[in-house]
Amino acid sequence: MSTDHLSLPDYWPHAPRHNSVPPGIYFVTAATYKKEHFFILPERLDVLQRGLLKVAHKFGWNLEAWCIFPNHYHFVAQSPHANGSTLSRMLRELHAKTAMWINKLDETPHRHVWDNYWETQLTFHKSYLARLHYTHANAVHHGLAKSPSDYQWCSAQWFEQTSTRAQVQSIYSIRIDRLNVKDDF
């Protein structure tokens, strides 16, 4: 197989392919290189969260849930109406900017910060609801909070404050114990 026309990230056999992303709602997980805790301090998590919110807005992605940790993050978002293919550009910009920032802060130029990301298009309503619950409750899953709204780098508090009580109860009642999510961080 000739690789002349492929760039290294597209050809690397362990990287998930991000060829074509049709419009829709997606569950995305991204991880740092070798699961390193580059964003361990609160101010670093703040920067990563602001960065995610900013690029999502810039590229027209409607974030519906997110949770950010020192070595990975998850989000559920709706792509722009006609174009889901901006996902890779959006995350490339987020990862490039946060990697440059953290490397400058740590005085480690050219250090590899981000590994890759995995996206799943959510086409079934129950799967969508389960991913919303999973994302909001992820800090509890990792033992970082007793309730989803206690973790400040997550959308759970915003969700609980802006949604009706019935919506919150409905989302949080969806079972998530059988979800197959890459989350061994």
C-alpha positions as CSV (number, residue, x, y, z in Angstrom):
1,M,0.0,0.0,0.0
2,S,1.5,3.3,-1.0
3,T,1.4,6.0,1.7
4,D,2.6,8.9,-0.5
5,H,-0.7,10.6,-0.5
6,L,-1.5,10.1,3.3
7,S,-0.3,12.3,6.1
8,L,1.2,10.5,9.1
9,P,-1.8,11.0,11.4
10,D,-4.2,9.6,8.8
11,Y,-2.1,6.6,8.2
12,W,-1.1,5.8,11.7
13,P,-2.9,2.4,12.3
14,H,-3.8,3.1,16.0
15,A,-5.5,6.4,15.4
16,P,-9.2,6.5,14.9
17,R,-10.2,7.7,11.5
18,H,-12.0,11.1,11.3
19,N,-12.7,11.1,7.6
20,S,-16.2,12.2,7.3
21,V,-18.4,13.6,10.1
22,P,-22.0,14.1,9.0
23,P,-24.1,16.6,10.8
24,G,-25.6,15.3,14.0
25,I,-25.1,15.0,17.7
26,Y,-21.7,13.5,18.9
27,F,-20.2,12.1,22.0
28,V,-16.4,13.0,22.0
29,T,-13.6,11.8,24.2
30,A,-10.1,13.2,23.9
31,A,-7.0,12.2,25.9
32,T,-3.6,13.5,26.7
33,Y,-0.5,11.8,25.5
34,K,0.3,8.7,27.7
35,K,-2.6,9.8,30.0
36,E,-0.3,12.4,31.5
37,H,-2.0,14.8,33.9
38,F,-1.0,18.0,32.2
39,F,-4.0,19.9,33.4
40,I,-3.8,18.8,37.1
41,L,-4.1,22.3,38.6
42,P,-7.4,24.2,38.8
43,E,-6.1,27.1,36.7
44,R,-5.1,24.7,34.0
45,L,-8.5,23.0,34.0
46,D,-10.0,26.5,33.8
47,V,-8.0,27.3,30.7
48,L,-8.9,24.0,29.0
49,Q,-12.6,24.5,29.8
50,R,-12.6,28.1,28.5
51,G,-10.8,26.9,25.4
52,L,-13.3,24.1,24.7
53,L,-16.3,26.5,25.2
54,K,-14.6,29.1,23.0
55,V,-13.7,26.8,20.0
56,A,-17.1,25.2,20.2
57,H,-18.7,28.6,19.8
58,K,-16.3,29.7,17.1
59,F,-17.0,26.6,15.0
60,G,-20.7,26.6,15.7
61,W,-20.9,23.4,17.8
62,N,-23.7,23.5,20.4
63,L,-22.2,21.9,23.6
64,E,-24.9,20.1,25.5
65,A,-22.7,18.5,28.2
66,W,-19.0,18.4,29.0
67,C,-16.6,17.3,31.7
68,I,-12.9,18.1,31.8
69,F,-10.2,16.3,33.7
70,P,-6.4,16.6,34.1
71,N,-5.8,14.0,31.3
72,H,-9.0,13.7,29.2
73,Y,-12.4,15.2,28.5
74,H,-15.8,14.2,27.2
75,F,-18.5,16.3,25.6
76,V,-21.8,15.9,23.9
77,A,-22.4,18.4,21.1
78,Q,-24.6,19.1,18.1
79,S,-22.7,19.9,15.0
80,P,-23.4,23.0,12.9
81,H,-26.6,22.5,10.9
82,A,-25.0,21.6,7.6
83,N,-21.5,20.6,8.5
84,G,-20.1,18.1,11.0
85,S,-16.7,18.0,9.4
86,T,-15.5,21.0,11.4
87,L,-15.0,18.7,14.4
88,S,-11.4,17.8,13.5
89,R,-10.5,21.4,12.8
90,M,-12.1,22.5,16.0
91,L,-10.3,20.0,18.2
92,R,-7.0,20.5,16.3
93,E,-7.2,24.2,17.2
94,L,-8.1,23.5,20.8
95,H,-5.3,21.0,21.2
96,A,-2.7,23.1,19.4
97,K,-3.5,26.2,21.5
98,T,-3.7,24.4,24.9
99,A,-0.5,22.4,24.1
100,M,1.4,25.6,23.2
101,W,0.1,27.3,26.3
102,I,0.9,24.4,28.7
103,N,4.3,23.8,27.1
104,K,5.2,27.5,27.5
105,L,4.0,27.4,31.1
106,D,6.1,24.3,31.9
107,E,9.1,25.5,29.7
108,T,8.9,22.3,27.7
109,P,8.7,23.4,24.0
110,H,7.6,20.8,21.5
111,R,6.4,18.4,24.2
112,H,3.6,16.1,22.9
113,V,0.5,17.0,24.9
114,W,-2.5,15.5,23.2
115,D,-2.9,12.0,22.0
116,N,-6.2,11.6,20.0
117,Y,-9.9,11.9,20.2
118,W,-12.8,9.5,19.5
119,E,-16.2,10.5,18.3
120,T,-19.4,8.6,18.2
121,Q,-22.5,9.9,16.4
122,L,-25.5,9.5,18.6
123,T,-28.4,8.4,16.4
124,F,-30.6,6.8,19.0
125,H,-32.5,9.0,21.5
126,K,-31.8,6.7,24.5
127,S,-28.1,6.5,23.6
128,Y,-28.0,10.3,23.4
129,L,-29.7,10.6,26.9
130,A,-27.3,8.0,28.3
131,R,-24.3,10.0,27.1
132,L,-25.7,13.2,28.6
133,H,-26.0,11.4,31.9
134,Y,-22.6,9.8,31.6
135,T,-20.9,13.1,30.8
136,H,-22.5,15.0,33.7
137,A,-21.8,12.2,36.1
138,N,-18.3,11.4,35.0
139,A,-16.6,13.3,37.9
140,V,-18.5,11.0,40.3
141,H,-17.4,8.0,38.3
142,H,-13.8,9.1,38.7
143,G,-14.2,9.7,42.4
144,L,-13.7,13.5,42.1
145,A,-17.1,14.6,43.4
146,K,-20.0,13.2,45.4
147,S,-22.6,14.6,43.0
148,P,-22.3,15.8,39.4
149,S,-22.9,19.5,40.2
150,D,-20.0,19.5,42.8
151,Y,-17.4,19.3,40.0
152,Q,-16.7,22.8,38.6
153,W,-15.2,21.7,35.3
154,C,-18.4,20.1,34.1
155,S,-21.7,21.3,32.8
156,A,-23.7,19.4,35.4
157,Q,-24.3,22.5,37.6
158,W,-25.4,24.5,34.6
159,F,-27.6,21.7,33.4
160,E,-29.3,21.3,36.8
161,Q,-29.9,25.1,37.1
162,T,-31.2,25.7,33.6
163,S,-33.3,22.6,33.1
164,T,-36.6,21.6,34.6
165,R,-36.6,19.3,37.6
166,A,-38.3,16.7,35.4
167,Q,-35.6,17.0,32.7
168,V,-32.8,16.5,35.2
169,Q,-34.5,13.5,36.9
170,S,-35.2,12.0,33.5
171,I,-31.6,12.3,32.3
172,Y,-30.1,11.1,35.6
173,S,-32.5,8.1,35.7
174,I,-31.1,6.7,32.4
175,R,-28.9,3.7,33.1
176,I,-25.2,4.2,32.1
177,D,-23.7,1.0,33.6
178,R,-23.7,-0.8,30.2
179,L,-22.2,2.0,28.1
180,N,-19.1,1.2,26.3
181,V,-17.0,4.3,26.7
182,K,-13.3,4.7,26.4
183,D,-12.6,6.1,29.9
184,D,-9.8,4.1,31.5
185,F,-8.0,7.3,32.6
